[in-house]
Amino acid sequence: FAPAYASGETAGTFYDNEKALREAATNASERFEETFFSEDLKIGGPLFELPAGDVQALLGLEYRKETVDVSVDQAILDGKTLGKLVGALPFSAKRDVVSIFAESLIPLIEANGNSATLPFLDLQLGLRYEGYQDRSGGLKNTYDALVYKGGLTCRPTAAITIHGTYGTAFRAPTLTESFSSEWGSLVYDDTTGSTLPYERVFTQYGANPDLDPEESRTLNLGIIFEPKPNEGVRASIEYYNIKTKDVITTNGQELVDMNTPDPQGPVFRNPDDTLWFILAQRFNAANLRTDGIEYEISYRQPTSNGSWEATAGLNQILSYEIQARSGDPYISYLGRLVHPLVGGGSVTGPGSIPRYKGYARLTWNYENFILGGTLNYIHSMD
């Protein structure tokens, strides 16, 4: 580092590198502030009695308020800082959400002697309405949705529980997705061959206040083996199947693949035809579908000096496919490495989706004190 701080005279000109570096230095910062406020009112209890037991019901009302405020120093926006590869443009926004929900537990078949307190078969029903109102500057968005779920739980023995659930879900665009533009230095596959592999390209993900909410349908089927509640062995296997439409993603690689010459963008090139700047935008893809199996086994052991629990789990993803536009073929992202520094990963994709993800965890719980450690595993990707 000595040359960087050297001083002296060259060809009659005096120089002081240390002084020049200090004068050029800047203390730039980014500030991201988010607040969340929530209030809810719930009332529930038994409605009436059936031969298999009491019908339970719950009614609720919830109000949520969120605010986001991002401020960025001008030096960062002007590109005068070193090593800054990702960031966001300044913005502020707020969201108000009102929810009304109802849930019910209906015992269908009474216990057959294998379980002392729980019915042999019960039905769970749920209904939820949510209304959103987002605001940022002069922009205003409103969303609302009615979602539902229904499930059956069967207990053939005291140690075995079999369950299945089908339901719908709704995800409104986040305030960042609707109103914030982010930027990063990414790598693309240039279809013209002009840009070298692994060469970073400045990319801005433009805000899109016209995004639609994501809507999904989910199916879960599972079985649990637990001879003694809260003690000893517990093992479970669960299959899930999720289909989502209007998935919110970005389209950087798609724009590069189109290779449409236009001096106004959204793909800008240098005079030698190498990629210089890409103005991508968040958009609603057509569909996403995924399914997989989750495995978990744990052992709990109470002692006079607290309770020990060892748990191991594995998520086996069987498929993960995205259809970018209606009528386009589905593209599988399962087992593919999608990373800003690795060419071949379409920015349209969701990121890296490994075939297997697992963990092992050991915890010790003594009164109000919990001590634990977790080891995570992510399968290799191409």
C-alpha positions as CSV (number, residue, x, y, z in Angstrom):
1,F,0.0,0.0,0.0
2,A,3.0,2.3,0.3
3,P,2.8,3.7,-3.3
4,A,-0.8,4.7,-2.8
5,Y,0.2,7.0,0.1
6,A,3.5,8.1,-1.3
7,S,4.5,11.7,-1.8
8,G,7.3,13.4,-3.7
9,E,8.1,15.3,-6.9
10,T,8.0,14.2,-10.5
11,A,9.1,16.4,-13.4
12,G,8.9,19.5,-11.2
13,T,5.4,18.6,-9.9
14,F,4.9,17.8,-6.3
15,Y,2.4,15.1,-5.4
16,D,0.9,13.9,-2.1
17,N,-1.2,10.7,-2.7
18,E,-2.4,10.4,0.9
19,K,-3.8,13.9,0.8
20,A,-5.5,13.4,-2.5
21,L,-7.1,10.1,-1.4
22,R,-8.4,11.8,1.7
23,E,-9.9,14.7,-0.2
24,A,-11.5,12.3,-2.7
25,A,-13.0,10.0,0.0
26,T,-16.7,10.2,0.6
27,N,-18.8,8.8,3.3
28,A,-21.9,7.6,1.4
29,S,-24.8,5.6,3.0
30,E,-28.1,4.1,2.3
31,R,-31.0,4.0,4.7
32,F,-33.9,1.6,4.6
33,E,-36.6,2.1,7.2
34,E,-39.7,0.0,7.4
35,T,-42.5,0.1,10.0
36,F,-45.3,-2.4,10.6
37,F,-48.4,-2.0,12.8
38,S,-51.1,-4.5,13.3
39,E,-54.3,-4.8,15.4
40,D,-56.7,-7.7,15.4
41,L,-60.0,-8.7,17.1
42,K,-61.0,-12.3,17.5
43,I,-63.9,-14.1,18.9
44,G,-64.4,-17.9,19.0
45,G,-65.8,-20.9,20.8
46,P,-68.2,-23.8,20.4
47,L,-71.2,-23.2,18.3
48,F,-73.2,-26.4,18.8
49,E,-72.6,-30.1,19.6
50,L,-72.5,-33.0,17.1
51,P,-72.3,-36.7,18.0
52,A,-68.6,-36.6,17.4
53,G,-68.0,-33.4,19.5
54,D,-68.4,-29.6,19.5
55,V,-68.3,-27.6,16.4
56,Q,-65.7,-24.8,17.0
57,A,-65.8,-21.5,15.1
58,L,-63.6,-18.4,15.0
59,L,-64.3,-14.9,13.6
60,G,-61.7,-12.2,13.3
61,L,-61.0,-8.7,12.0
62,E,-57.4,-7.5,11.4
63,Y,-55.9,-4.1,10.4
64,R,-52.3,-3.7,9.2
65,K,-50.3,-0.7,8.2
66,E,-46.9,-0.8,6.6
67,T,-44.5,2.0,5.6
68,V,-41.2,1.9,3.6
69,D,-38.8,4.8,3.2
70,V,-35.5,4.4,1.3
71,S,-33.0,7.2,1.1
72,V,-29.7,7.0,-0.8
73,D,-26.8,9.4,-0.8
74,Q,-26.2,11.2,-4.2
75,A,-22.7,9.9,-4.4
76,I,-24.0,6.3,-4.7
77,L,-26.6,7.4,-7.3
78,D,-23.9,9.1,-9.3
79,G,-21.7,5.9,-9.2
80,K,-18.9,7.6,-7.3
81,T,-18.5,4.7,-4.8
82,L,-16.3,1.6,-5.3
83,G,-17.5,-2.0,-4.9
84,K,-21.2,-1.1,-5.0
85,L,-22.8,-3.9,-7.2
86,V,-26.4,-3.8,-6.0
87,G,-28.7,-1.1,-4.6
88,A,-32.0,0.7,-4.8
89,L,-33.3,4.1,-5.9
90,P,-34.9,6.3,-3.2
91,F,-38.6,6.0,-2.7
92,S,-41.3,6.0,0.0
93,A,-44.6,4.2,0.2
94,K,-47.3,3.0,2.6
95,R,-49.9,0.3,2.7
96,D,-53.2,-0.2,4.6
97,V,-54.7,-3.7,4.8
98,V,-58.1,-4.8,6.2
99,S,-58.8,-8.5,6.7
100,I,-61.9,-10.4,7.7
101,F,-61.7,-14.1,8.4
102,A,-63.6,-17.1,9.7
103,E,-62.5,-20.6,10.6
104,S,-64.3,-23.7,11.7
105,L,-63.4,-27.1,13.1
106,I,-66.1,-29.7,12.6
107,P,-65.8,-33.2,14.1
108,L,-67.3,-35.8,11.7
109,I,-66.6,-39.1,13.4
110,E,-66.0,-39.6,17.0
111,A,-63.0,-41.2,18.5
112,N,-62.9,-45.0,18.2
113,G,-61.0,-45.7,21.3
114,N,-57.6,-45.2,19.8
115,S,-57.5,-41.6,20.8
116,A,-58.9,-40.4,24.1
117,T,-59.6,-36.8,23.3
118,L,-59.5,-36.1,19.5
119,P,-62.1,-37.3,17.0
120,F,-61.3,-40.0,14.4
121,L,-62.1,-37.7,11.5
122,D,-62.6,-33.9,11.5
123,L,-63.1,-31.2,8.9
124,Q,-61.4,-27.8,8.9
125,L,-62.8,-24.9,6.9
126,G,-61.4,-21.3,6.5
127,L,-62.4,-18.2,4.6
128,R,-60.5,-14.9,4.4
129,Y,-61.1,-11.5,2.7
130,E,-58.3,-9.0,2.3
131,G,-58.4,-5.5,0.9
132,Y,-55.2,-3.6,0.2
133,Q,-54.6,0.1,-0.5
134,D,-51.0,1.2,-1.5
135,R,-49.8,4.8,-2.0
136,S,-46.5,6.2,-3.2
137,G,-46.3,9.9,-4.3
138,G,-49.2,10.4,-6.7
139,L,-49.7,6.6,-7.4
140,K,-52.4,4.6,-5.7
141,N,-53.1,0.9,-6.1
142,T,-55.9,-1.2,-4.6
143,Y,-56.2,-5.0,-4.5
144,D,-58.7,-7.3,-2.8
145,A,-59.2,-11.1,-2.7
146,L,-61.3,-13.8,-1.2
147,V,-59.3,-17.0,-0.4
148,Y,-60.4,-20.3,1.2
149,K,-59.1,-23.6,2.5
150,G,-60.5,-26.9,3.5
151,G,-58.9,-29.9,5.1
152,L,-59.6,-33.4,6.5
153,T,-57.7,-35.0,9.4
154,C,-58.0,-38.7,10.2
155,R,-56.5,-40.4,13.3
156,P,-56.7,-44.2,12.7
157,T,-54.6,-44.8,15.9
158,A,-53.4,-42.6,18.7
159,A,-49.9,-42.5,17.1
160,I,-50.9,-41.8,13.5
161,T,-52.4,-38.7,11.9
162,I,-53.3,-38.5,8.2
163,H,-54.2,-35.1,6.8
164,G,-55.0,-33.4,3.5
165,T,-55.6,-29.7,2.7
166,Y,-56.6,-27.8,-0.4
167,G,-56.7,-24.0,-0.5
168,T,-56.1,-20.8,-2.4
169,A,-53.8,-18.0,-1.6
170,F,-53.2,-14.4,-2.6
171,R,-50.0,-12.3,-2.6
172,A,-50.2,-8.6,-3.4
173,P,-47.1,-7.0,-4.9
174,T,-44.8,-5.7,-2.2
175,L,-44.3,-1.9,-2.0
176,T,-40.8,-2.4,-3.3
177,E,-42.0,-4.4,-6.3
178,S,-44.6,-1.8,-7.2
179,F,-42.7,1.5,-6.5
180,S,-39.0,0.9,-6.1
181,S,-36.4,0.5,-8.9
182,E,-33.3,-1.5,-7.9
183,W,-30.0,-1.9,-9.8
184,G,-27.2,-4.4,-9.9
185,S,-24.3,-5.6,-12.0
186,L,-25.2,-9.0,-13.5
187,V,-24.0,-11.5,-16.1
188,Y,-26.1,-12.5,-19.2
189,D,-25.8,-14.8,-22.2
190,D,-25.4,-12.4,-25.1
191,T,-27.1,-14.0,-28.1
192,T,-24.9,-11.9,-30.4
193,G,-21.7,-13.2,-28.9
194,S,-20.3,-9.7,-28.6
195,T,-20.2,-9.6,-24.8
196,L,-17.6,-11.8,-23.1
197,P,-18.7,-14.5,-20.7
198,Y,-18.9,-13.3,-17.0
199,E,-18.7,-9.7,-18.0
200,R,-20.9,-7.6,-15.7
201,V,-23.7,-5.6,-17.2
202,F,-25.4,-2.8,-15.3
203,T,-29.1,-3.6,-14.9
204,Q,-32.0,-1.7,-13.5
205,Y,-35.2,-3.4,-12.4
206,G,-37.8,-0.8,-13.0
207,A,-40.7,-0.3,-10.7
208,N,-44.1,-1.4,-12.1
209,P,-47.2,0.0,-10.3
210,D,-49.4,-2.0,-12.7
211,L,-48.4,-5.4,-11.3
212,D,-51.3,-7.8,-10.6
213,P,-51.3,-9.9,-7.4
214,E,-50.1,-13.5,-7.5
215,E,-52.8,-16.1,-7.0
216,S,-52.1,-19.8,-6.1
217,R,-53.7,-23.1,-5.4
218,T,-52.1,-25.5,-2.9
219,L,-52.6,-29.2,-2.2
220,N,-51.0,-30.9,0.9
221,L,-51.1,-34.5,1.8
222,G,-49.3,-35.9,4.8
223,I,-48.9,-38.4,7.6
224,I,-47.5,-38.0,11.1
225,F,-46.2,-40.7,13.4
226,E,-46.0,-39.6,17.1
227,P,-46.5,-42.3,19.7
228,K,-46.2,-39.9,22.6
229,P,-47.1,-36.2,22.3
230,N,-44.1,-33.9,23.2
231,E,-41.8,-36.8,24.0
232,G,-39.9,-39.4,22.1
233,V,-39.9,-39.9,18.3
234,R,-42.0,-37.9,15.9
235,A,-41.8,-38.5,12.1
236,S,-43.7,-36.9,9.2
237,I,-43.9,-37.0,5.4
238,E,-45.8,-34.4,3.5
239,Y,-46.4,-34.0,-0.2
240,Y,-47.1,-30.5,-1.6
241,N,-48.3,-29.3,-5.0
242,I,-48.5,-25.5,-5.7
243,K,-49.7,-23.8,-8.9
244,T,-49.3,-20.0,-9.1
245,K,-50.5,-17.6,-11.8
246,D,-49.3,-14.0,-12.4
247,V,-45.9,-14.8,-10.8
248,I,-44.0,-11.5,-10.2
249,T,-40.5,-11.7,-11.7
250,T,-38.1,-9.7,-13.9
251,N,-37.2,-10.0,-17.6
252,G,-33.6,-9.0,-18.1
253,Q,-32.3,-12.2,-19.9
254,E,-35.5,-12.3,-21.9
255,L,-34.8,-8.8,-23.3
256,V,-31.3,-9.8,-24.2
257,D,-32.6,-12.9,-26.0
258,M,-35.0,-10.8,-28.1
259,N,-32.0,-8.7,-29.4
260,T,-34.3,-6.0,-30.7
261,P,-32.1,-3.0,-31.9
262,D,-33.5,0.2,-30.5
263,P,-31.4,3.2,-29.4
264,Q,-34.2,4.0,-26.8
265,G,-33.7,0.6,-25.1
266,P,-34.5,-1.3,-23.1
267,V,-31.2,-3.0,-24.1
268,F,-28.3,-0.5,-24.6
269,R,-25.0,-1.5,-26.2
270,N,-21.6,0.1,-26.6
271,P,-20.2,1.1,-30.0
272,D,-18.5,-2.3,-30.2
273,D,-21.9,-4.0,-29.7
274,T,-21.1,-5.3,-26.2
275,L,-23.9,-5.0,-23.6
276,W,-23.7,-1.7,-21.6
277,F,-27.0,-1.2,-19.8
278,I,-30.3,-3.1,-19.5
279,L,-33.5,-1.5,-18.3
280,A,-35.5,-4.5,-17.1
281,Q,-38.9,-4.4,-15.5
282,R,-40.9,-6.5,-13.1
283,F,-43.8,-8.2,-14.7
284,N,-46.4,-10.9,-14.2
285,A,-45.3,-14.2,-15.7
286,A,-48.0,-16.6,-16.8
287,N,-47.7,-19.5,-14.4
288,L,-45.5,-21.3,-12.0
289,R,-45.9,-24.9,-10.9
290,T,-43.9,-26.9,-8.3
291,D,-44.3,-30.0,-6.2
292,G,-42.2,-31.8,-3.7
293,I,-42.0,-33.9,-0.6
294,E,-40.9,-32.8,2.9
295,Y,-39.5,-35.3,5.4
296,E,-38.9,-34.7,9.1
297,I,-37.9,-36.8,12.1
298,S,-37.2,-35.6,15.6
299,Y,-36.6,-37.0,19.0
300,R,-37.5,-35.2,22.2
301,Q,-36.2,-36.2,25.6
302,P,-37.3,-34.3,28.8
303,T,-34.7,-34.5,31.7
304,S,-34.4,-32.9,35.1
305,N,-32.0,-30.4,33.6
306,G,-34.3,-29.3,30.7
307,S,-35.5,-30.8,27.5
308,W,-33.4,-31.9,24.5
309,E,-34.6,-32.2,21.0
310,A,-32.8,-33.4,17.9
311,T,-34.4,-32.8,14.5
312,A,-33.5,-33.6,10.9
313,G,-35.5,-32.5,7.8
314,L,-35.2,-32.7,4.1
315,N,-37.2,-31.0,1.3
316,Q,-37.1,-32.9,-2.0
317,I,-38.2,-30.6,-4.8
318,L,-39.7,-32.8,-7.6
319,S,-40.4,-30.0,-10.1
320,Y,-40.1,-26.2,-10.4
321,E,-41.3,-24.8,-13.8
322,I,-42.2,-21.3,-15.0
323,Q,-44.2,-20.2,-18.1
324,A,-43.0,-16.7,-18.9
325,R,-45.9,-15.8,-21.2
326,S,-49.2,-17.4,-21.9
327,G,-48.7,-20.0,-24.7
328,D,-44.9,-20.2,-24.1
329,P,-43.4,-23.6,-23.0
330,Y,-42.7,-24.2,-19.4
331,I,-39.0,-23.8,-18.4
332,S,-37.6,-25.9,-15.6
333,Y,-35.3,-24.2,-13.1
334,L,-34.9,-27.3,-10.9
335,G,-31.2,-28.0,-10.2
336,R,-30.1,-24.9,-12.1
337,L,-27.7,-22.4,-10.7
338,V,-29.0,-18.9,-11.3
339,H,-26.5,-16.3,-10.1
340,P,-25.4,-12.8,-11.1
341,L,-21.9,-14.0,-11.7
342,V,-22.7,-17.2,-13.6
343,G,-23.7,-17.0,-17.2
344,G,-26.7,-18.9,-18.5
345,G,-29.0,-18.0,-15.7
346,S,-32.0,-16.1,-17.0
347,V,-33.0,-13.2,-14.8
348,T,-36.6,-14.2,-15.6
349,G,-36.1,-17.1,-13.3
350,P,-36.7,-17.3,-9.6
351,G,-33.1,-17.8,-8.6
352,S,-31.3,-21.1,-7.8
353,I,-33.7,-24.0,-7.0
354,P,-31.8,-27.0,-5.6
355,R,-33.3,-30.5,-5.8
356,Y,-32.7,-31.1,-2.1
357,K,-32.5,-28.8,0.9
358,G,-32.0,-30.2,4.4
359,Y,-31.1,-29.3,7.9
360,A,-30.1,-30.9,11.3
361,R,-30.8,-29.1,14.5
362,L,-30.1,-29.7,18.2
363,T,-31.8,-27.6,20.9
364,W,-31.8,-27.6,24.7
365,N,-34.6,-25.9,26.5
366,Y,-34.4,-25.1,30.2
367,E,-37.2,-22.9,31.7
368,N,-37.0,-19.6,29.7
369,F,-33.5,-20.4,28.2
370,I,-33.0,-22.0,24.7
371,L,-29.7,-23.0,23.3
372,G,-29.4,-24.6,19.9
373,G,-27.4,-25.1,16.7
374,T,-28.4,-25.8,13.1
375,L,-26.6,-27.3,10.2
376,N,-28.0,-26.5,6.7
377,Y,-27.5,-28.5,3.5
378,I,-28.1,-27.4,-0.1
379,H,-27.6,-29.9,-2.9
380,S,-25.2,-29.0,-5.7
381,M,-26.6,-27.4,-8.9
382,D,-25.5,-27.2,-12.5
